[in-house]
């Protein structure tokens, strides 16, 4: 007599299916930089090595800028001054950047930005900061809509073991789809045509390298999958490896299909603008115009000083504390890096960060009360004229 075997439940079957996660082959190491997005060959850069493609695109952007300013009194020998905005990662502390930007608009001193970059939590704010003050209500809408269940959906304990992350990002995907629409993509494309740049950072986990995405080129490409790719890059930039499922992005090398695994850009960089040597390389391009001046604005969604925390003598507590300390140290290093570039290029450096005077308990990640109070704190400071710090050294 055969033993009775109960029929697996639907949830168990789903878990088993998730356990057989499939993907296309990863791009071979020697082909990494040859991989392109089908239909959008200039979608991204590998700025940790060769700057050639980036320099070409930046030069073309300057040409578009000159064309857009053709009816204004533009000196023949120089480009106008340019404002750059870099928004860091920081999880739920990203509401600090939202408050700074919204308050800045109310104060009336917020400039139009030539370049906007975002990474991790900063990627959620960057597109709307790029588009200008008329999109501040969108930033406010996103901040007010976010709670623990509006970003990631936690999997069951058994499912986690068979999956690619403790949580999936379907709630975040729905949130981004609500606000990143075809109309928003068209608006970004229109600004890109004027020579303005929007860049978002992710980490290619297979290659172990940072990827800088040219979001304006994606928006203006007209490719069928441009909107989907744009949204996926934003999701990937916020997807903490292990905690959240990675984002798989299809690429090609000479017609052969591969798949890249992209996760949180903060794995490698907390905040970025452009690599050292960029300005010198741009100025050496034949017929290039010299920029009159550059102003860097960097928003760090965090504090500068180390944060004390009593650590329990438990594996997860010790590991978590070590990782948070590493991220804090890396973030300060990234600020110093941008500061050195500003000094080399003669740019005006300005930094905003969460001050030591902001004290608010946080009961959980994406705690609604914490986020609201942090937004209000940043908004009030900025609306009164934020006292931008001229160096990353407290």
N, C-alpha and C positions, 0 to 999 in steps of 0.2 A: 504494500500500500504506500502510495507516494505521500510524503509529508505535505501538510497544508501550508502554502505560501501566500500570505496576504498580498492583495494588489497594492502597489505603492500609491500613495496619495498624489494628487496633482502637484502639490508643493514640492514633494520629494522628487518627482519627475523633472520639474522645472530646475531644481537644484542640480540634478545629475546632468541636465542639458547644459547648464551654465558651467559645469565642471569640465566640459569638453570644449572649452573656448578655442576657437580657431582664428587664424590670421594668415594673411599672405606672407610670403617670405620677407624678412627684413632686408633692407638695402645692404649689399655687401660693403664692407668698410672702404674699399678702394673706389667705390662708386658713389659714396655719400654725397659729394658736392655736385655730382652730375644728375641727381634725381630732381625732377621737376614736377610741378602740378600740371596735369593735362589741361591745356588751354590757357594757362596763366604762367608762362615761363619765368616772369620776373616777380613771382609772388613772395620770395623771401631771400635772405642773405645769411651767409656763414661768417659773421664778423669777427670770429676768434682767429681767423687766418687771413684769407685773401680778401682785400677790400675793393678789388677792381669793379665788380658789379655794382656795389654800393656807390662808389665814386661816380660811375657813369650815370646812375639814376639820380644822384644828388645834383649833378651838373645839369641834367635835363630838367630837373625840378626848378633850378635857378632860371633856366631859359623860359620855362612856363611862367615863372613869377614875373620876369621882365615883360613878357607878352601881356600878362594880365594888368600890368601897370603902365601900359603903353600910353594911356591918355593922361597920365599924371606927370608931374615934373620930376622925373627920375634922372639923376646925374648920369652922364654917359660913362663915367669911369668907376661907378660903384653901385652895389646893391644896397637897398635900404636896411636899416637895422632890423634884427630878427629876434624874436622871443621864442624860447624853447621851454617846454614843460615836460618834466619827468615825474610820473606817479608810481610810487613803490607798491610792493605787496604789503600784506598785513592782515589778511583775513577780515574779520568783522571790524577791525580798526580802519578799514577802507572808508568808513563814514567820515573820518577826519578829513580826507581829501575832498569828499563831497561838500562838507561844510565850508572848507577853505574856498573852494571854487564858487559856491553859491554866494557866500559873503563878499567875495572879491567883486562879483558882478554888481551887488548892491552898493558897494563902496564907489563904484564907477571907475576904478583904476585898472581893471582887468584888460590886458592887451590881447589882440589876435595873435595866435601862435603859429609860427612857421613850422615847428615840429612839435608833436605830442607823442610821448611814449608811455606805455603802461605795461605792467607785469603783474601776474597773479591778481590780487584784488584791484590793483590799479588798472588792469585790463577792462574791468567792468565800467569804470568811470571814463577812461581815456577817449573813446569815440565821441562822447557827448561834450566833453571838455574841448575837444577838437572842433566840434561844430559851432560852438559859441554859446553865449548867455541864453539865447532863446531855447536851448535844450536843457537849461537848469531844472525845469519842472520834471523832465524825464529822470534826471539824477535823483531828485527828491522822491519821485515815485518808486524808483528801484530801492532806495534806502528804506523807505517806509514799508515796502513789501517784504523785505527779507527777514526771515526768522529761521530757526533751526530746520524746520520742515520745508522751507522754501528754497533751500540750496542743495542739500544732499539727502538721499533716502537710505537710511541704515538697513543693511541686510541682516538676516538672522545669523546666529552664530554658526550654524551648520553651512549655510550658503556662503558665508565669508571664506570658509576653508576651500571651497571649490570654485571661487570666483577670482576676479582680478582687483578687488578692493573691498574694504569694509563697507563702503557705501557706493551707490551709483549716483550719477549727477543728472538724472532725469528732471527733478524739480528745477535745477539751475538752467537746464536746456530750455524748459518751458518759459522761464523768466526771461532769458535772453531772446528767445523767439518772439516774445511779446513786444520787446522794445527795439530789437534790431530787425527792422522791416525793410522791404524793398525800397520804400521812400527814404529811409535813413541811409541805405546803401547809395542811393542816387545823390543824396546830399553830400556824402563823403566823397563820391566821385567828382562832384562839381568843385569841391575845395581842392582836391588833388590836381585838377586841371589848372588851378591857379598857382601851382608850385608848392603847396603845403603838403606835409608828410605826416602820416599817422603810422606808428609802428608798435607792435605788440610782441612780447617775448614768450617763447615756450622752450621746453627742453626736449630734444630728441633723445629719448632714453636709450635706444639702441646704440646710437653713436656716442652718447654721453656728452653732447655738445649743445650750446645755446643756439636757438634759431630766432632770427629777427624777421618778422613778417611785415611786408609792405602792404598794409591794409588798404591804402588808397588805390594801389594798382589792382588789387583783388576786386575792390568795389567798382572800378571803372573798366574791368576786363570784358564785361558782357558775356562771360562764360556761363553756361547753364548752371553749374554748381557753385557759383561765386557766393551767393547768400549762405548756402549751407556751409561752405568752407569758412567764411567769415565768422559765423556763429561758433563753429567747432573750434576755431583757434582761440576764441574767448573762453570757451569751456576748458580747453586744454590748459590754458595759462593759469587756471585756478584749480587744476586737478592734482592734489597732493598725492604722490605715488604711494600705493599701499593703502592709503585712507580712502581714495576715490578711484574709480575705474579710469584708466588712461583713455585718450582719444586716438583712434586709429585713423591715419590720413593716407589716402591712396596716392602713390606717385609712380612716375615712369622713368626708365633709363633706356633710351634708344628703343622705345616701343615696348619694352618688357615691364610688366607690372610688379610693383612691390608695395609694401605697406610700412609706414613709419609709426612708431608708438610715441605720442607726445604727452607730456605731463607739465605740471606747474613750472613756469619759468623761474620761479624763486628757488628751485633746486640749485641753480648755478649763480643766479644774479637777482638781487633784491630790487635794484633800480638801475636804469641805464639811459644814456643819451646817444653818444656816438663814440667810436673808438678813437684813441689818440692817433694823430697823424692825418686825420680826415681833412682838416682845414688846409694843411700844407699841400695835400694831394689835390684838393679841389682848386686851390690857387695856381697849381701848375698846369691845369688843363688849358689847352690853347684857346685863347679868346675869353678866358674866365674873368669875371668882374670880382673885385675885392669887396667883401662885405664891410659896411661901415662900422657896425658894432653888433655884439651878441649879448643877450641877457638870458642867463639860465635860471629857471625856477624849478626847484626840486621839492616835492612833497613826500615826506617820509611818514607813512602810516604807522608810527610807533615812536617810542621815546629814544633818546640818545644814551642815557645812562643805563647801566645794567639794572635789571629788576630783581630784587631779592625775592626768594621763594623757598620756604621750608620744604625740603624734599623727603618724602617717605622712603623708608628703606625697603623698596619694592622694585622689581625689575622694570615695570612699565613706567613708574614714577621717575626712576633714575634715567632711563633712556629718553623719556620725554623732556626732562629738564636739560639733558645734555644737548638735544636737538634744538630746543628753543634758544639755548645759549649760543650755539653755533650760528643760528640764523641771525641773532642779534649782532654778533661779531661781524658776520659777513655783510650785513646791512651797513654798518659803520664803514667797513672797508670800501664798499661801493660808493658811498658818499665821498670819501676821501679821493677815490679815483676820479669822480666827476669834478671835484674841486681842483685837482691837479690839471685836468684838461682845460678847465676854465682859466687857470693861471697861464698855461702854455699858449692858449689861443687869445688871451687878452679879453676874455668874456667876464661880464658882471655876474657873480654867483649869488644866488638867493635861496635860502633853505627854510622850509616850514616843518615843524615836527611837534609831536604831542609833548607839552611841557610837563615838568615834574609837578606842577600845580593841579593837573587833572588827576583826580582820585575818584574812582568809581568801582565798586565791586562788580565782578562778572561771574554770574552763577553757571553759565554754560556758553559754548561757542554760539555766536550770533544771538546773543542775549539782547532782546529788543530794548530794554531800558538802558543798558550800557551803550548801545549804538545811538540811541536818541540823545543821550546826554553828551556823548562825544561829538555828535554832529552839532548840537547847540553850542558847545564849547568852541569848536572851530569856527562856526558861523559868526558868533559874536566877536571873536578876535579879528576875523577877516573883514567883517562889515565896518569895523572901526578903523581899518587900515592895518593889516598884519605887519608886525615888526620883523620883517624878514631877516634871518641870520646870515651874516656875510661869510661864514665858514662853518664847517661841520664840527668844530671844536667848541665844546661848551665852556 
